Amino acid sequence: MKFFRWFYPGIGIKRWVILAAFGLGCMVVVGLSAVKTMSQHSVLLASFATAFLIFGIFLVYTALKNIVRIFVRALMPAPSEDLANLVYQSRKRNFLARGPRVVVIGGGTGLSVLLQGIKAYTNNITAVVTVTDTGGSSGRLRDELDILPPGDIRNCLVALADAEPLIRDLFQYRFEEGQGLKGHSFGNLFITALSMVTGDFEKAIRESSKVLAIRGRVLPSTLDKVTLVGEFADGTVEEGETKITDARKPLKRILLRPANCRATEETIEAIQNADLIVMGPGSLYTSILPNLLIKDILNAVLECDAYKVLIINAMTQPGETEGYTAYDHLRVLVSHTDPHIVDACFVSTQLIPAEILERYRKTHSHPVEVDAAKIREQGCEVIDGEILRIDTQVRHDSAKLAKRIIDQYFEVLR
């Protein structure tokens, strides 16, 4: 029986339980003595009873104090942390467990940036991640071992991780040399090895989630081996995410092959139960849309009652959205899905320094123009704000963006 495990050697509880029992025994003796004292009016018995009462209380107090100390030490995450911090972390977990149910749809670095901010408001996070990557370490593993590309999933796991920084750094470590190893990240190899050991890519993600102690969960949009197909404005066609972006030609539309791929049940259930669905930030054609081209996912998003938002990128992306305005991002999303796919678009109104803009201009990337009136004509709200982090690059600030999204969500609930 599980109860008797408490008395295994080495736990250190037996001695204190025995001491507490002895103390209670002393107090029972006091009770019996008190009855006799009342009948005999004996001063000696009264003194004896008082002494035993004090002694019994002392023994019980000592035993309980040490039993509590054993439990506290066992629950402490690290010797350096005190009880106050343990209580604080417990209260924080309880608070986050009551947060809104958020589903974030996308891929690439944009999705992981948002997840870092969102996890400060809720533990009820589901990241639905695209599995069409054909470049870098993920592409090599996909081609050589016939598995789903793990790179975007790895980034999301690390973004949601509560593990020690060393573990997070280990998962992101990329080998810079070594025949066959160069260019691979440790996290990609870890997930790949787990999927081969377990024979199940989903289980490999779940086990990796435990290692990283993540808040929420990360799910592939499909377990089918899918390929992204791009049709360009000039009528040509390319297959594979990398070839599509490398073509540097205006895209007409993208498709998934096979078109009848299915989403996982867990993904559909998460969307159906969501309070808030966030699409992006990230590459419009190769990170956001591939998830929504899966009919199961699109139908679930359209049918659920969640507040649905699209995060418009701050800069245009060479090979995908050159010359696009904010409305163009929404227009493309709607043309591939449905006019009611989003309720609001989040855009940046933050000024970008001229020297940064010049650097981006050399790579044919420019700030996305916010044509708010056209977006509103589509029936969507426009939520603007300073949500960028600008250093050597222009990217969304995870904390600012997450706060703006959560604040807007609660504003809509009022």
N, C-alpha and C positions, 0 to 999 in steps of 0.2 A: 504493500500500500504506500501511496505517496506520502502519507502523514509520517511514516517512520523514517523517511529520508532525512527529516530534521535531526535525527539522532545518530546519523552516520558519524564515524570518527573524523575529527578534523574540523567539523563545522563550529564546534565550541559552544553549542547551545545547551547540551545536557547538564553541565555543571550549574548553569544559572537557573535552569528549570528546577533542578533538585534543590538549589538554595531557596528559590521562591516558594517551593512546596514546604520546605522546612520552616520558612518565615510564616507562611499561612498556618502551619501546625502550631507554632507558638501563639498565634493570635486566637486559634481555637481553644488552646489551653487557657488563655486569658478569659475567653468567654465562659468556659466552664467554671473557672475560679471566681468570676464575677457573680455567677449564680450562687455559688457556695458562700461567698462573702456576704451577700445580701441576707442569707439565711442565718449565718453565724455571727455577723457583725465583727469579723476578725480583721484587725489592723494589719497583722502579718500577711494574711492572704491578699489583702488589698495592695500592699506594697509589692508582693510577689507578682501579682497580676499586672500592675503598672509597669514593672521592669520587663516582664515578658512581652507586653504590648509594644513597648518602645523597641525592644530587640527584634520582634517580628516585623514591625514596620520597616526598620532599618534593613533587614535581610531582603524583604520584598522589593524595596526601593533599589537596593544595590543590584539585585538580579534583573529587574526590569530595565534599569539603566544600561546594563551591559548587553542585554538582548537587543534593545533598540540600537545600540552602537554597532552590533554585528550586522543588523539589517541596513543601516545607513552606509557602512563601509562597503557592503556588497552592492548597493545601488549606486554608489559614487562612480561616475564615468572615468575619473582620473584622481590619483591621490592628491593632486594639487588643488582640486576643486572642493569648496566647502559646502556645508549643508544649505546655506542661503542660496548659493548658485544652483544647487540641485532643485530646490523648491521653485526658483525662478524659471528654470528650463522646463519643469513640469507644467507650470502655469502657462508658459508660452506655448507649449505643445497643445494644451487644452484649448487655448484661444485660437490657434491656427486650425485646429480640427473643426471649429465652428465656422470657418471662413467659407466664402462662396465656392461653388463647384465650377472650376474654370477649365475649359478645353482650349488648348493653343494648337493651331494647325500651321504647319510650315516645314522648314528644314534649314540647313546651313547655319551660319554663325548668327544670323538675325534672330532665329528662334531661341537659341541658347542665351542670348543677351536678355531677351524679355523674361525668360524663366528665372534668371537670377534675381530680378526685381519682384516678380509675382510671388515667389515663395516667402516673401516677407509678410504677406497678407493672408495666406491660406496654405494648408497642407493638401487641400482637395484639388490637385492639379493633375491634368492628363495632357501630356504632349503627344500629339499625333504627328508622326514624322515620315516624310517622304523616303522612298527606298529606290530612287531612280538614279542615284549618283553613279557615274562611270569613270570618274577621274581620281587621280592620286592613289593613296593606299587602299581606299574602299573599292575603287575600280579594279585594282589588281587582284584583291581578294575575291571579288565577285567573279572575275574572269577565270582565275586559276583554281578556285575551290568551289565554284558554283553555289555561293551563299549570297544572302542579301547584303548590300553594302552597310557596314556598321558605323561609318564615320559620323554621320549626323546624329545617330542614336547615342553614340559615345559622348558627343558634345552636350547633348541634352541631359544625359545622366550626370555628367560632371557639374553642369549648371545647377542641378537640383540637389547636389550632394551636401550632406552634413558631415561627411567623413573628415578625418584629419587632412590638413593641406598637403602632406606628403603623399597620401593616397591619391588625391585629386591630381597632383603633379605627375604621379606615376602613370595614371591613365592617359594623360595628355603628352607624355614623353614621346618624342619622335626620334627614331634612330637616324643618325647622320652618316653612318658608314656601316659596312658589313654586306657581303654578297647576299642578296635576297632580302636583307633586313632594311637596307637604306630606304628611307622615305616612309616606312611603316610606323604607325604609332602603337605604343604598347597596348592601349585600350582596345584598338581594333583587333589586335592579335588575341587579346584576352577573351573578347566576346566571340571571336571566331572559334577559338579552342573550346570554349564552353559549349557552343552550339554543336560542335562535333562530338564532344563527350556526352552531352545529353541527347543529341539527335533532335533538338528542338530549339529553333532560334528564339522563340518567345520565352522559353524557360531560361535560356542564356541571358536574356535581358533582365529577367526577374532576379536571377542570382547575382548578376552584376549590380543591380539596384541595391541588394542587401549589402554587398561589399562596400558600396559607396554611401550607404545609409541615406538614400534620397528621400526628399519630401515629394509625395505624389507618385506618379508612374509615367513611364515612357513606353509608347506603343508604336509599332510600325503600322503605317496606313493599310498595308496588305502584306500577306505572306507569300503572295504569288511573285514569280520572277517577271517583273514588268520592265518594259523599255519605253523611254520617252521618244516620241516622234514629232519632229518640227516641220511644219509646212511654211515656206517663206512666201513673201509677196511676189517674188519672181516665178513662182510655180515649182521651185526645186524642193526636195525633201531630204532631211537628214535624220538619222537614228542615233540616239544616245545623247545624254545631257551635255557631255564635253564637246561633241561635234556640233551640236546646235549653237552653243555659245561661241565657239571658235569661228563659226561661219561669218559672224559679224554682219548679218543681213536682216532687214526688217521681217519680223515674224508675222504670219497671218493667223496661225492657230497651232496648238499642240494637241497631241493625242497620246493615249496609252495603248501599248500593244502587249498582251491581248486586251481588248476593250472590255471583256467580261470579267476582269479580275474582281475579287471579292475582298471586302474589308473584314477584319477580325470581329468576332462578336463582342469582345471587350471594348473595342473602339466605338462600335455603334451604341452600346449601352452607355458609355461615358458621354457621348454627344446627346443622347436622349435625356439624360439626367442633368445636363449642364445648366447652370445659371448664366454663364457668360462664355461666349465663344470668340476667340481672338484669332484672326487670320493675319499672319505676318508678325513682325517685319521679315523681309527676305526677298530673294529673287522671285519676281512675279511668275515667270513662265516655268522655272525649274525647281522652285521650292514650295510655293503656295498652291498653284493650280494642279500639279500632279495628284495631290491628295483629293481635291474636289472633283477630279475627273473620274474617280471611283464612284459609281452610281449609288452604292449603299451609303457612302459617306455624304454625298450631296443630298440625297433624300432625307437622311437623318437630320442634317443641318437645317434644311428647309422646314421640316415638320416640327422641330423642337421649339419650345417657347423661350429659349435663351436670348439674351441681348447679344447681337452679333456685330462685331466691329472689324474693320480692315485698317491695318497700320500702313500708311503710305510711306514708301521709302523717301529719305531726305535727298538722295542724289540719284540721277539716272544711272543705269547700268549698261556699260558697253556690251553689245552683243544681244541685249534683251530689250531694254527700254530707252534707247537713245532718242531724245527729243520728246519724251512722254511728259505730259502734265499730270497732276494729281487725278484729274477726271479721267485721263486716258488709262490709268491703272484700274480705276473702277470699271470703266467701259469694257476693258479686256476681260476682267473677272466676270462681269455680267454676261458678256457674249459667250463665254465658255460654260456658264452655269445657269443662273436664273436672275431676273430683275430684283427679286426680294432676298438676295443672298446676304446682304448686310444692312444694318440699321444706321451705322455711323462710320465715318472715316476720320481717322486721327492724322493730322498733318502738323508739320513743324513750321513755326514762324520765326525761328531763331536766325539771327544774322550770322553769316559765316565770313571770317576774315578774308580779305582779298588775296593774301599770299596762299592760303589754303585752296581757294577757288582756282587760282592759277595752276597749282599743282594738279588738281583734278582735271582742269581743262585740257592739259597735255595728254591725258588718257581718255579724252572724249567723254568725260562725265561732267554733268552740270546739275545745279540745284533743281529739284522738281518744282515747277511753277504750281502754285495753289490757285486753281480756278474754282473757287468755292461755289459760285453761283451755279455752275453746270452740275456740280455734285448734288446740290440741293434740288435741282430740277429732276434728278434721278430719284428723289424721295429719301435721300440720306442726310443725316445731320453731319455737320462739319465741326469737329472738335480740334481746336488749334492750341498751340502752346510751345514753350521752350523745352523741348524734350530731347535735346541732343547733347552729346559729349564730344567736344571738339579739341583735339590735340594735334597730332600729325595726321589724323584721319577724322572723317565726319561719320559718326555712328550714333545710334540711339543710346541715350543714357538709361541703363536698366532701372535705376531707382525712380528717376523722374517719369519715365514712360509708364511704369507699373502704377505709380501713384495717380497719374492722370487717368488711367484706365479704370482703376478701382473707384476713384472719386466719382467719375462719370457714371459708373454702374450703380453706385448707391444713390446718386442724384436721380437717376431714372426710376429707381424703386420708390421714391417719395411720392 
